[in-house]
Amino acid sequence: MVSISDHGVQNILFGLTTQSFYTRGSLKVIERGVLMQVKNSRERYGVVSISLHWLVAVAVIGLFALGYWMVDLDYYHDWYKQAPDIHRAVGLLLFAVMVFRLVWRWMNKSPVPMPNHLKAEVIAAHVAHGLLYLLIYVAMISGYLISTADGSSISVFGWFDVPSATGRIKGMEDTAGDIHYWVTWSIIVLAGIHALGALKHHFLDKDDTLRRMLGTMGRKR
Ligand code: HEM
């Protein structure tokens, strides 16, 4: 019988029933199933990092699309007020998620790079990941400063209000608006390059880079 700890698979959260794991007692059962670890290990991402990655990716792309669309709405459109309200509220909630993500990242070492990756690819990926974190923070902070430049607070779906940190500052709305515009475009371009890199590793190099961010690493291809 093979025990979980024999293979260093810690923090198992969900997946095949424990019964099928123990009765069949083979590592293959673990690897082909949907068992996932909570924390990252040296080989793979845990379920928390994976969920945070995809939640943030969907939120960032969704916020960009919503922002792009809402700036051209005219005053009489049904969504004229609602769309920016949603954009601001989701942006603030994303800030909380990103703070948790950063803390989680500090508490958890990222998996080591795939052995087949070139040194230049590893460095480029590190720089891109760091930049994505930084740009997302700048986008959220500049967005907050646009909305609070007149001293008003932001309502998060009516659940609670986040007050202005600066009070009324003349010209801040325009400066923060320019930063928000260029930074959000940079995020989309960089995330696009980043996604292409992941797809290149998946389809051309045929390695586990994407699979370990999908939580399907080790499953039968
Ligand atoms: C706005 C969209 C996205 C953002 C902001 C983003 C950001 C990040 C960041 C910061 C990391 C580093 C891991 C971490 O710190 O937790 C990462 C890893 C990763 N991302 Fe994304 N990502 C986005 C979209 C995508 C998409 C669309 C794909 C796939 C097509 C993808 C595939 C991956 C993979 C495979 C890794 C792991 C890389 C490795 O292990 O070296 N990402 N992403």
Residues whose N, C-alpha, C, O or C-beta is under 5 A from the ligand:
A	BS01	HEM	V56 A57 V60 I61 H129 L132 Y133 A191 A195 A198 T209 L210 M213
